Amino acid sequence: MDSKQLLNRVTQQLKQASADSVTQAGQNSTPTGDQLSAINQIFELFRFNYHNQFLKAFPDLDTMNMAKRLWLRLLGDYTGEVIMRAAEKAVKENSWLPNVHEVLARCDVAEVLGLPSAHAAYVEACRAPSPKKEFNWSHAAVYFAGRSTDWFFIANEPEEKVFPVFKRNYELLLNRLQNGESLEIELPKALPEETTAPLSREEQKARMQDLMGGF
């Protein structure tokens, strides 16, 4: 691929990213410090690993800054750590300069948080016995994703129908977790053990008189 073809390819990617960023919803309008830092580190990572391709793709500062702004928009749902890990994966798996969509496809919140993948979580939800609340879940997010998907739906419909719904619910919960929210399963409180103090002699006598009064 010559420099002209590469530049045309990157230009098309930037145009597509710009169009996508207009239609994508639910993303952070103002990037955080760690997101800004991650984007800058990614571009340095790309410069180091794809030196000639990088310089052809971003021949001047304006082009590079425009690309960074678009990357921030498209990756705005993820923390800096998630973005960095995704970029590192893309570098390991690509001999050509990765585009933003290739990095976006590798963003894995569950991996960064140490939670099971979406499919592993789905399998766990399928196998969990009732009562669901009392099962020893790997994480509360798996339980809440299953509850949101509906346990009856999970148990009675095929995976190809259920998993996309479960995956979406699970990813929404992962986003809440990466933003600092905590999830806890509230277990029903055990009933207190009934304790009765022995009656005094006077109380026993009064109770007996009450009973005798009925005859």
Solvent accessible surface area in square Angstrom, and as a share of the most:
residue,aa,sasa,rsa
1,M,112,0.50
2,D,81,0.42
3,S,55,0.36
4,K,150,0.64
5,Q,100,0.45
6,L,2,0.01
7,L,70,0.35
8,N,80,0.41
9,R,74,0.27
10,V,6,0.03
11,T,51,0.30
12,Q,113,0.50
13,Q,33,0.15
14,L,16,0.08
15,K,127,0.54
16,Q,92,0.41
17,A,1,0.01
18,S,43,0.28
19,A,55,0.43
20,D,30,0.16
21,S,17,0.11
22,V,121,0.69
23,T,108,0.63
24,Q,77,0.34
25,A,91,0.71
26,G,75,0.72
27,Q,42,0.19
28,N,72,0.37
29,S,115,0.74
30,T,104,0.61
31,P,47,0.30
32,T,67,0.39
33,G,55,0.53
34,D,72,0.38
35,Q,6,0.03
36,L,78,0.39
37,S,49,0.31
38,A,2,0.02
39,I,2,0.01
40,N,72,0.37
41,Q,91,0.41
42,I,0,0.00
43,F,1,0.00
44,E,95,0.42
45,L,47,0.23
46,F,2,0.01
47,R,74,0.27
48,F,174,0.73
49,N,67,0.34
50,Y,14,0.05
51,H,98,0.44
52,N,101,0.52
53,Q,34,0.15
54,F,2,0.01
55,L,81,0.40
56,K,83,0.35
57,A,0,0.00
58,F,20,0.08
59,P,79,0.49
60,D,72,0.38
61,L,116,0.58
62,D,112,0.58
63,T,27,0.16
64,M,23,0.10
65,N,51,0.26
66,M,84,0.38
67,A,0,0.00
68,K,37,0.16
69,R,132,0.48
70,L,10,0.05
71,W,13,0.04
72,L,28,0.14
73,R,121,0.44
74,L,1,0.01
75,L,1,0.00
76,G,3,0.03
77,D,43,0.22
78,Y,46,0.18
79,T,37,0.21
80,G,4,0.04
81,E,91,0.41
82,V,2,0.01
83,I,1,0.01
84,M,34,0.15
85,R,92,0.34
86,A,0,0.00
87,A,0,0.00
88,E,76,0.34
89,K,57,0.24
90,A,0,0.00
91,V,27,0.15
92,K,172,0.73
93,E,112,0.50
94,N,35,0.18
95,S,94,0.61
96,W,110,0.38
97,L,8,0.04
98,P,5,0.03
99,N,24,0.12
100,V,4,0.02
101,H,63,0.28
102,E,47,0.21
103,V,0,0.00
104,L,43,0.22
105,A,85,0.66
106,R,60,0.22
107,C,20,0.12
108,D,54,0.28
109,V,10,0.06
110,A,5,0.04
111,E,77,0.35
112,V,28,0.16
113,L,67,0.34
114,G,66,0.64
115,L,26,0.13
116,P,33,0.21
117,S,61,0.39
118,A,20,0.15
119,H,85,0.38
120,A,47,0.37
121,A,0,0.00
122,Y,10,0.04
123,V,42,0.24
124,E,32,0.14
125,A,1,0.01
126,C,57,0.34
127,R,193,0.71
128,A,5,0.04
129,P,81,0.51
130,S,88,0.57
131,P,84,0.53
132,K,41,0.18
133,K,76,0.32
134,E,111,0.50
135,F,66,0.28
136,N,136,0.70
137,W,22,0.08
138,S,73,0.47
139,H,52,0.23
140,A,15,0.12
141,A,0,0.00
142,V,0,0.00
143,Y,7,0.03
144,F,30,0.12
145,A,0,0.00
146,G,0,0.00
147,R,128,0.47
148,S,75,0.48
149,T,8,0.05
150,D,69,0.36
151,W,54,0.19
152,F,151,0.63
153,F,47,0.20
154,I,10,0.05
155,A,83,0.65
156,N,87,0.45
157,E,63,0.28
158,P,66,0.41
159,E,77,0.35
160,E,136,0.61
161,K,109,0.46
162,V,0,0.00
163,F,38,0.16
164,P,76,0.48
165,V,65,0.37
166,F,0,0.00
167,K,78,0.33
168,R,140,0.51
169,N,27,0.14
170,Y,0,0.00
171,E,61,0.27
172,L,79,0.39
173,L,12,0.06
174,L,9,0.05
175,N,41,0.21
176,R,105,0.38
177,L,25,0.13
178,Q,23,0.10
179,N,113,0.58
180,G,67,0.64
181,E,77,0.35
182,S,87,0.56
183,L,26,0.13
184,E,138,0.62
185,I,40,0.20
186,E,141,0.63
187,L,105,0.52
188,P,94,0.59
189,K,194,0.82
190,A,97,0.75
191,L,163,0.81
192,P,121,0.76
193,E,157,0.71
194,E,158,0.71
195,T,121,0.70
196,T,114,0.67
197,A,88,0.68
198,P,128,0.81
199,L,69,0.35
200,S,53,0.34
201,R,201,0.73
202,E,128,0.58
203,E,89,0.40
204,Q,100,0.44
205,K,133,0.56
206,A,51,0.39
207,R,131,0.48
208,M,113,0.50
209,Q,111,0.49
210,D,109,0.56
211,L,106,0.53
212,M,119,0.53
213,G,66,0.63
214,G,70,0.68
215,F,207,0.86
